[in-house]
Structures are given as C-alpha cells and as structure tokens.
Amino acid sequence: MSYFRITLLRSGIGLTKRTKGVLRALGLRTRMKTVFLPVSPEAAGQIMRVKELVSVAEVEKELTREELKAERRPDPGFFIEKAVPR
C-alpha cells in the first residue's frame, strides 16, 4: 500500500479559515510536521488545496517517529575502525 508523506513547510498564519481547516484535516498543525496518509482521491484533493505550503512524496511504508528522527540525524563525520584495549 502506498502513502503520501506530507510535510508542512510554511505556516498557515494569515490564510483563510478554509485553508486552515484543510491543514487541520490533514493533521498538520506545526511547521516541519510530517504525516502519512494512504493514497486516495480525497487526500489528493486536500493536498492540492495547500500545495504551496507542503512537500509531498509517495512512499511505500509509514515511518515511525523514531525512524523520522534517525533520518534527520546528520552523519557524525568520523568512523571508529577498532577500539584500542586499555
């Protein structure tokens, strides 16, 4: 099953109540919040209403909060090849 991965990039402040309602219906309340919705015509229609505010990608599976956090974590920049015994 496919999912839409939707991330709110811009705030809904100053927009119409209808647009804010669409964001709320999608489950997007704060910036950089990511939600996963099953691919459907209803979800696609809601996304089209707020397409300027969100980033959308189609993914195969839903990610957990921990997986999203690990995905954002940068590479440490170094590798420990072997530990030296003390």
DSSP file (Angstrom, degrees, kcal/mol; ACC not computed):
  #  RESIDUE AA STRUCTURE BP1 BP2  ACC     N-H-->O    O-->H-N    N-H-->O    O-->H-N    TCO  KAPPA ALPHA  PHI   PSI    X-CA   Y-CA   Z-CA
    1    1 A M              0   0    0      0, 0.0     2,-0.2     0, 0.0    58,-0.0   0.000 360.0 360.0 360.0 137.1    0.0    0.0    0.0
    2    2 A S        -     0   0    0     37,-0.1    37,-1.7    59,-0.0     2,-0.3  -0.609 360.0-162.5 -93.9 153.3    1.3    3.5   -0.9
    3    3 A Y  E     -AB  38  59A   0     56,-2.8    56,-2.6    35,-0.2     2,-0.5  -0.957  20.3-124.7-131.6 150.8    1.3    6.5    1.3
    4    4 A F  E     -AB  37  58A   0     33,-3.6    33,-2.0    -2,-0.3     2,-0.7  -0.851  20.4-151.2 -87.8 128.6    1.6   10.2    0.8
    5    5 A R  E     -AB  36  57A   0     52,-3.8    52,-1.6    -2,-0.5     2,-0.5  -0.915  21.1-172.9 -99.9 110.7    4.4   11.6    3.0
    6    6 A I  E     -AB  35  56A   0     29,-2.8    29,-2.6    -2,-0.7     2,-0.4  -0.918   9.8-175.8-114.6 125.3    3.2   15.2    3.7
    7    7 A T  E     -AB  34  55A   0     48,-2.4    48,-2.5    -2,-0.5     2,-0.7  -0.982  24.3-132.1-121.7 128.6    5.4   17.8    5.4
    8    8 A L  E     + B   0  54A   0     25,-2.0    24,-3.6    -2,-0.4    25,-0.3  -0.701  30.7 169.6 -80.3 116.0    4.2   21.3    6.3
    9    9 A L        +     0   0    0     44,-2.6     2,-0.4    -2,-0.7    45,-0.2   0.764  62.0  40.6 -97.8 -32.1    6.9   23.7    5.2
   10   10 A R  S    S-     0   0    0     43,-1.8    -1,-0.2    20,-0.1    43,-0.0  -0.917  86.4-109.5-123.0 147.9    5.1   27.1    5.5
   11   11 A S        -     0   0    0     -2,-0.4    19,-0.1     1,-0.1    -2,-0.1  -0.271  12.4-135.2 -73.1 157.1    2.8   28.2    8.3
   12   12 A G    >   +     0   0    0     17,-0.2     3,-1.8     8,-0.1    -1,-0.1   0.288  59.6 133.1 -92.7   8.8   -1.0   28.7    7.8
   13   13 A I  T 3  S+     0   0    0      1,-0.3     3,-0.1     7,-0.0    -2,-0.0  -0.391  73.6  15.2 -63.5 133.2   -0.9   32.1    9.6
   14   14 A G  T 3  S+     0   0    0      1,-0.3    -1,-0.3    -2,-0.1     2,-0.1   0.445  99.7 120.3  84.6   0.7   -2.8   34.7    7.7
   15   15 A L  S <  S-     0   0    0     -3,-1.8    -1,-0.3     1,-0.2    -3,-0.1  -0.462  71.7 -82.0 -93.1 169.8   -4.6   32.3    5.5
   16   16 A T     >  -     0   0    0     -2,-0.1     4,-2.3     1,-0.1     5,-0.2  -0.205  36.5-113.2 -68.0 160.5   -8.3   31.8    5.1
   17   17 A K  H  > S+     0   0    0      1,-0.2     4,-2.3     2,-0.2     5,-0.1   0.849 117.2  57.5 -62.1 -34.1  -10.3   29.6    7.6
   18   18 A R  H  > S+     0   0    0      2,-0.2     4,-1.7     1,-0.2    -1,-0.2   0.921 108.0  45.2 -64.0 -43.6  -11.0   27.2    4.8
   19   19 A T  H  > S+     0   0    0      2,-0.2     4,-2.1     1,-0.2    -2,-0.2   0.903 112.8  50.8 -67.1 -41.3   -7.3   26.6    4.1
   20   20 A K  H  X S+     0   0    0     -4,-2.3     4,-2.3     1,-0.2    -1,-0.2   0.872 108.2  54.1 -62.8 -36.1   -6.5   26.4    7.8
   21   21 A G  H  X S+     0   0    0     -4,-2.3     4,-2.4     2,-0.2    -1,-0.2   0.876 106.0  51.5 -65.2 -37.6   -9.3   23.8    8.1
   22   22 A V  H  X S+     0   0    0     -4,-1.7     4,-1.9     2,-0.2    -2,-0.2   0.917 109.9  49.6 -65.2 -42.7   -7.7   21.7    5.3
   23   23 A L  H  X>S+     0   0    0     -4,-2.1     5,-2.6     1,-0.2     4,-0.7   0.915 112.1  48.2 -61.1 -42.2   -4.3   21.8    7.2
   24   24 A R  H ><5S+     0   0    0     -4,-2.3     3,-0.8     1,-0.2    -2,-0.2   0.893 109.5  52.6 -65.3 -39.8   -6.1   20.7   10.3
   25   25 A A  H 3<5S+     0   0    0     -4,-2.4    -1,-0.2     1,-0.3    -2,-0.2   0.837 107.6  51.9 -65.9 -32.4   -7.9   17.9    8.5
   26   26 A L  H 3<5S-     0   0    0     -4,-1.9    -1,-0.3    -5,-0.1    -2,-0.2   0.643 118.9-113.9 -76.2 -14.1   -4.6   16.6    7.1
   27   27 A G  T <<5S+     0   0    0     -3,-0.8     2,-0.7    -4,-0.7    -3,-0.2   0.655  71.7 137.2  89.7  17.2   -3.2   16.6   10.7
   28   28 A L      < +     0   0    0     -5,-2.6    -1,-0.2    -6,-0.2    -2,-0.1  -0.866   8.6 147.0-101.8 109.4   -0.7   19.4   10.0
   29   29 A R        +     0   0    0     -2,-0.7     2,-0.3     1,-0.2   -17,-0.2   0.737  61.2  32.8-112.5 -33.9   -0.6   21.8   13.0
   30   30 A T  S >  S-     0   0    0    -19,-0.1     3,-1.4     1,-0.1   -22,-0.3  -0.876  91.2 -87.5-125.8 158.6    3.0   23.0   13.2
   31   31 A R  T 3  S+     0   0    0     -2,-0.3   -22,-0.2     1,-0.2     3,-0.1  -0.277 110.4  20.1 -61.7 148.7    5.8   23.6   10.7
   32   32 A M  T 3  S+     0   0    0    -24,-3.6     2,-0.3     1,-0.3    -1,-0.2   0.571  87.2 143.3  66.3  13.3    8.0   20.7    9.7
   33   33 A K    <   -     0   0    0     -3,-1.4   -25,-2.0   -25,-0.3     2,-0.4  -0.668  36.8-153.8 -79.6 135.9    5.4   18.2   11.0
   34   34 A T  E     +A    7   0A   0     -2,-0.3     2,-0.3   -27,-0.2   -27,-0.2  -0.946  15.0 178.1-116.6 132.7    5.2   15.1    8.8
   35   35 A V  E     -A    6   0A   0    -29,-2.6   -29,-2.8    -2,-0.4     2,-0.5  -0.921  19.8-140.5-128.0 156.8    2.2   12.9    8.4
   36   36 A F  E     +A    5   0A   0     -2,-0.3   -31,-0.2   -31,-0.2    26,-0.1  -0.979  21.4 178.8-118.9 125.8    1.5    9.8    6.3
   37   37 A L  E     -A    4   0A   0    -33,-2.0   -33,-3.6    -2,-0.5     3,-0.1  -0.970  34.5-105.9-125.1 141.7   -1.9    9.4    4.6
   38   38 A P  E     -A    3   0A   0      0, 0.0     2,-0.4     0, 0.0   -35,-0.2  -0.352  47.4 -96.9 -61.3 144.9   -3.0    6.5    2.4
   39   39 A V        +     0   0    0    -37,-1.7   -37,-0.1     4,-0.1     3,-0.1  -0.503  67.5 140.7 -66.9 121.5   -3.1    7.4   -1.3
   40   40 A S     >  -     0   0    0     -2,-0.4     4,-2.2     1,-0.1     5,-0.2  -0.976  63.9-110.0-156.0 159.2   -6.7    8.3   -2.1
   41   41 A P  H  > S+     0   0    0      0, 0.0     4,-2.1     0, 0.0     5,-0.1   0.857 117.7  55.0 -62.4 -34.1   -8.5   10.9   -4.3
   42   42 A E  H  > S+     0   0    0      2,-0.2     4,-1.9     1,-0.2     5,-0.2   0.935 109.8  44.9 -65.1 -46.0   -9.8   12.6   -1.1
   43   43 A A  H  > S+     0   0    0      1,-0.2     4,-2.4     2,-0.2    -1,-0.2   0.897 111.9  53.2 -64.6 -39.6   -6.2   13.0    0.3
   44   44 A A  H  X S+     0   0    0     -4,-2.2     4,-2.1     1,-0.2    -1,-0.2   0.888 108.0  51.1 -63.2 -38.8   -5.0   14.2   -3.1
   45   45 A G  H  X S+     0   0    0     -4,-2.1     4,-1.2     2,-0.2    -1,-0.2   0.897 110.5  48.1 -65.1 -40.6   -7.7   16.9   -3.3
   46   46 A Q  H  X S+     0   0    0     -4,-1.9     4,-0.9     1,-0.2     3,-0.3   0.900 110.5  51.9 -66.5 -39.6   -6.8   18.2    0.2
   47   47 A I  H >< S+     0   0    0     -4,-2.4     3,-0.8     1,-0.2    -2,-0.2   0.895 105.0  56.3 -63.4 -39.3   -3.2   18.3   -0.8
   48   48 A M  H >< S+     0   0    0     -4,-2.1     3,-0.8     1,-0.2    -1,-0.2   0.823 101.0  58.7 -62.6 -30.5   -4.0   20.3   -3.9
   49   49 A R  H 3< S+     0   0    0     -4,-1.2    -1,-0.2    -3,-0.3    -2,-0.2   0.803 120.2  26.9 -67.8 -28.1   -5.7   22.9   -1.7
   50   50 A V  T XX S+     0   0    0     -4,-0.9     3,-1.9    -3,-0.8     4,-0.9  -0.014  79.0 129.6-123.4  28.9   -2.5   23.5    0.2
   51   51 A K  T <4 S+     0   0    0     -3,-0.8     3,-0.1     1,-0.3    -1,-0.1   0.740  71.1  57.9 -61.1 -24.7    0.1   22.6   -2.4
   52   52 A E  T 34 S+     0   0    0      1,-0.2    -1,-0.3    -4,-0.2    -2,-0.1   0.674 109.8  44.5 -77.6 -16.3    2.1   25.8   -1.9
   53   53 A L  T <4 S+     0   0    0     -3,-1.9   -44,-2.6   -44,-0.1   -43,-1.8   0.602 108.7  57.0-102.8 -14.9    2.6   25.1    1.8
   54   54 A V  E  <  -B    8   0A   0     -4,-0.9     2,-0.4   -46,-0.2   -46,-0.2  -0.748  63.7-136.2-123.3 162.4    3.6   21.4    1.8
   55   55 A S  E     -B    7   0A   0    -48,-2.5   -48,-2.4    -2,-0.3     2,-0.4  -0.978  28.4-165.4-113.7 131.5    6.1   19.0    0.5
   56   56 A V  E     +B    6   0A   0     -2,-0.4     2,-0.3   -50,-0.2   -50,-0.2  -0.955  14.4 167.7-125.6 136.4    4.6   15.7   -0.8
   57   57 A A  E     -B    5   0A   0    -52,-1.6   -52,-3.8    -2,-0.4     2,-0.6  -0.988  31.5-126.6-140.2 149.2    6.3   12.4   -1.6
   58   58 A E  E     +B    4   0A   0     -2,-0.3     2,-0.3   -54,-0.2   -54,-0.2  -0.870  34.8 178.0 -98.7 125.0    4.9    9.0   -2.3
   59   59 A V  E     -B    3   0A   0    -56,-2.6   -56,-2.8    -2,-0.6     3,-0.1  -0.831  34.6-131.0-125.0 161.7    6.4    6.2   -0.1
   60   60 A E  S    S+     0   0    0     -2,-0.3     2,-0.3   -58,-0.2    -1,-0.1   0.808  86.4  22.0 -83.4 -31.5    5.8    2.5    0.3
   61   61 A K  S    S-     0   0    0    -58,-0.1     2,-0.2   -59,-0.1    -1,-0.1  -0.959  79.2-106.2-139.4 156.9    5.5    2.4    4.1
   62   62 A E        -     0   0    0     -2,-0.3     2,-0.3    -3,-0.1   -57,-0.0  -0.570  33.7-140.5 -76.9 140.0    4.8    4.6    7.0
   63   63 A L        -     0   0    0     -2,-0.2     2,-0.1     1,-0.0   -27,-0.1  -0.792  13.3-125.1-101.1 146.8    7.7    5.6    9.2
   64   64 A T     >  -     0   0    0     -2,-0.3     4,-2.1     1,-0.1     5,-0.2  -0.326  30.7-102.6 -80.1 170.4    7.6    5.8   12.9
   65   65 A R  H  > S+     0   0    0      1,-0.2     4,-2.1     2,-0.2     5,-0.1   0.887 123.6  51.5 -60.7 -39.7    8.6    8.9   14.9
   66   66 A E  H  > S+     0   0    0      1,-0.2     4,-2.4     2,-0.2    -1,-0.2   0.890 108.6  50.7 -66.0 -39.5   11.9    7.3   15.8
   67   67 A E  H  > S+     0   0    0      2,-0.2     4,-1.8     1,-0.2    -1,-0.2   0.881 110.1  50.0 -66.6 -37.7   12.7    6.4   12.2
   68   68 A L  H  X S+     0   0    0     -4,-2.1     4,-1.4     2,-0.2    -2,-0.2   0.907 111.3  49.2 -65.0 -41.0   11.9   10.0   11.1
   69   69 A K  H  X S+     0   0    0     -4,-2.1     4,-1.0     1,-0.2    -2,-0.2   0.911 111.2  48.8 -65.2 -42.5   14.2   11.4   13.8
   70   70 A A  H  < S+     0   0    0     -4,-2.4    -1,-0.2     1,-0.2    -2,-0.2   0.845 107.5  56.5 -65.7 -33.3   17.0    9.0   12.8
   71   71 A E  H  < S+     0   0    0     -4,-1.8    -1,-0.2     1,-0.2    -2,-0.2   0.842 108.6  46.5 -66.5 -34.0   16.6   10.0    9.1
   72   72 A R  H  < S+     0   0    0     -4,-1.4    -1,-0.2    -3,-0.2    -2,-0.2   0.686  87.6 105.2 -81.4 -19.0   17.1   13.7   10.0
   73   73 A R  S  < S-     0   0    0     -4,-1.0     2,-0.0    -3,-0.2    -3,-0.0  -0.440  72.7-126.4 -67.3 129.3   20.2   13.0   12.2
   74   74 A P        -     0   0    0      0, 0.0    -1,-0.1     0, 0.0    -2,-0.1  -0.306  29.0 -91.1 -74.7 160.9   23.4   14.0   10.3
   75   75 A D        -     0   0    0      1,-0.1     0, 0.0     2,-0.1     0, 0.0  -0.482  33.7-128.3 -65.7 137.1   26.3   11.8    9.7
   76   76 A P        -     0   0    0      0, 0.0    -1,-0.1     0, 0.0     3,-0.1   0.733  32.7-127.1 -66.2 -20.2   28.8   12.1   12.6
   77   77 A G  S    S+     0   0    0      1,-0.2     2,-0.3     0, 0.0    -2,-0.1   0.440  78.1  65.1  92.4  -1.3   31.7   12.7   10.2
   78   78 A F        -     0   0    0      2,-0.0     2,-0.4     0, 0.0    -1,-0.2  -0.974  62.9-146.0-148.9 161.7   34.0   10.1   11.6
   79   79 A F        -     0   0    0     -2,-0.3     2,-0.7    -3,-0.1     0, 0.0  -0.990  13.4-138.4-130.6 139.6   34.2    6.3   12.0
   80   80 A I        -     0   0    0     -2,-0.4     3,-0.1     1,-0.2    -2,-0.0  -0.881  18.9-173.7 -95.6 112.1   35.8    4.2   14.7
   81   81 A E        -     0   0    0     -2,-0.7     2,-0.3     1,-0.3    -1,-0.2   0.920  65.4 -14.4 -77.5 -44.7   37.6    1.4   13.0
   82   82 A K        -     0   0    0      2,-0.0    -1,-0.3     0, 0.0     2,-0.3  -0.975  67.7-113.7-157.1 148.8   38.6   -0.6   16.1
   83   83 A A        -     0   0    0     -2,-0.3    -3,-0.0    -3,-0.1     0, 0.0  -0.616  26.9-132.0 -83.2 140.2   38.7    0.0   19.8
   84   84 A V        -     0   0    0     -2,-0.3     2,-0.1     2,-0.0    -1,-0.0  -0.807  24.3-123.6 -90.9 124.6   42.1    0.0   21.4
   85   85 A P              0   0    0      0, 0.0    -1,-0.0     0, 0.0     0, 0.0  -0.419 360.0 360.0 -68.0 143.7   42.3   -2.1   24.6
   86   86 A R              0   0    0     -2,-0.1    -2,-0.0     0, 0.0     0, 0.0   0.401 360.0 360.0-105.6 360.0   43.4   -0.2   27.7
